[in-house]
């Protein structure tokens, strides 16, 4: 994985703001780990999964997503949050590691990563 590899992140339907899905619509919660994540935010390695393939893989596990957005390891370094190519629980899984950040810094990091993804636009968006 290099600095320009796309790291695909699923956008949960609950993270959509308003009734219209657009580039501006998904929330920074998309890039903010929840307590169950234990500081490690799951993403798909773009060298192993295209955006649609990541979406299908995720949804085939019974999980919900409306689409896929992406950031790169280079963008994560600017926050800074490291990217771990852990391949667990499946080959192609990576984690964005927030464990070195405290509360407000986590929120700011998530907002910055959301901005990068927003600028790049949807990598895959489910047809309604």
C-alpha positions in Angstrom: 0.0 0.0 0.0 1.4 3.4 -0.9 0.5 7.0 0.1 -2.0 7.3 -2.7 -4.0 4.1 -2.1 -7.7 4.8 -1.6 -9.0 3.6 1.7 -12.7 2.9 1.2 -15.0 3.8 4.0 -18.7 2.8 4.2 -21.3 5.5 4.8 -24.0 4.2 7.1 -27.6 5.4 6.2 -27.8 7.0 9.7 -24.9 9.2 8.8 -26.7 10.9 6.0 -27.8 14.5 6.7 -31.2 15.5 5.3 -33.2 13.7 2.7 -30.9 14.3 -0.3 -27.7 12.3 -0.7 -25.0 14.4 -2.2 -21.3 14.9 -1.9 -22.0 17.4 0.9 -24.5 15.1 2.8 -22.5 12.5 4.7 -21.4 13.5 8.3 -18.0 13.5 9.9 -19.3 10.6 11.9 -18.2 8.5 8.9 -14.6 9.0 10.0 -15.1 9.0 13.8 -14.6 5.8 15.6 -17.3 4.6 17.9 -16.5 3.0 21.3 -16.9 -0.5 19.8 -14.0 0.4 17.4 -11.6 0.9 20.3 -9.9 3.6 18.3 -9.4 1.6 15.1 -11.6 2.8 12.2 -12.2 0.0 9.6 -11.5 0.8 6.0 -10.9 -1.3 2.8 -7.6 -1.3 1.1 -8.1 0.1 -2.4 -5.3 -2.1 -3.8 -7.4 -5.2 -3.0 -11.0 -3.9 -3.3 -12.6 -1.5 -5.8 -15.2 0.8 -4.2 -18.1 -1.3 -5.4 -16.4 -4.5 -4.3 -15.9 -3.1 -0.8 -19.6 -2.0 -0.8 -20.8 -5.5 -1.8 -18.4 -7.3 0.6 -19.7 -5.1 3.5 -23.4 -5.4 2.7 -23.1 -9.2 2.1 -22.2 -9.5 5.8 -25.7 -8.0 6.6 -24.3 -4.5 7.3 -25.9 -1.3 6.0 -24.2 1.2 3.7 -25.5 3.8 1.2 -22.1 4.1 -0.5 -18.4 4.4 -0.3 -16.1 7.4 0.2 -12.3 7.4 0.5 -9.2 8.9 2.0 -5.5 8.1 1.4 -2.7 7.2 3.8 -1.0 10.5 2.8 -4.1 12.4 3.9 -4.2 10.4 7.2 -0.6 11.3 7.8 -1.5 15.1 7.7 -4.0 14.6 10.6 -1.9 12.7 11.9 -3.4 9.2 12.3 -1.5 6.2 11.1 -3.0 3.5 8.8 -2.5 -0.1 9.8 -2.7 -2.7 7.1 -3.9 -5.5 9.4 -5.8 -7.8 7.0 -8.0 -8.8 10.0 -10.8 -9.9 10.0 -10.3 -10.3 6.2 -7.6 -9.8 3.6 -7.8 -6.2 2.4 -8.9 -4.8 5.8 -7.0 -1.8 7.2 -7.5 0.4 10.2 -7.1 4.1 10.7 -5.6 4.3 14.2 -7.0 7.1 16.4 -5.8 5.6 19.6 -3.1 8.3 20.0 -5.7 11.1 20.0 -8.0 12.4 22.8 -11.6 13.4 22.6 -11.5 16.8 20.8 -8.6 15.8 18.6 -10.6 12.7 17.5 -13.5 14.9 16.4 -11.2 17.3 14.6 -9.3 14.5 12.8 -12.6 12.9 11.7 -13.7 16.3 10.3 -10.5 16.8 8.4 -10.7 13.3 6.9 -14.4 13.9 6.0 -13.3 17.0 4.1 -10.7 15.1 2.1 -13.3 12.5 1.2 -15.9 15.1 0.4 -13.5 16.8 -2.0 -12.8 13.5 -3.7 -16.6 12.7 -3.9 -18.5 9.4 -3.7 -16.4 6.5 -4.9 -19.6 4.4 -5.1 -23.2 5.4 -4.4 -26.0 2.9 -4.2 -28.8 3.6 -6.7 -32.1 4.5 -4.9 
